[in-house]
């Protein structure tokens, strides 16, 4: 009787593997490649493992697979026009899947990822740049909205003042009409008393 197959899968094994390889690199154990980096007179050497570099970088994979003979116990690879700090960050990323860099270095990390054909680092830099751009656009939108609200609050008092002035002017016109009355009965009789016609009629009778 055959038993059913079961899957044995470890969630922590990939992380543990990376951590162990990272520790081996830091201690210089089992390293079989030395990468020499030089940029504007600044030079540094890094030891690493071919398998890790080949698995994470198509550039190194092509170099290692195409090498014919090894001069010594370690293979030497020379990189020009790559800054020392950037390659150190690159190594930390391929060995730990994470690295902390300044915001202004993200573009440089993207460039070194493209130069060394490291797809994981390239995608990570691209996503981070996208998030940074969205954050900047959001800040600009919030700033624009706050400016608009300030302008609206500044125009509202002036509108209130204008409406109040118009109301006061209308009230003044209603109390003090400027045009003279047209009907004769409304006109004041100068030099005559309103009772004079009545007295004249009495004298006649």
Beta strands, then each sheet from edge to edge (+ up, - down):
strand 1: 33-39
strand 2: 42-48
strand 3: 75-80
sheet 1: 2+ 1- 3-
end
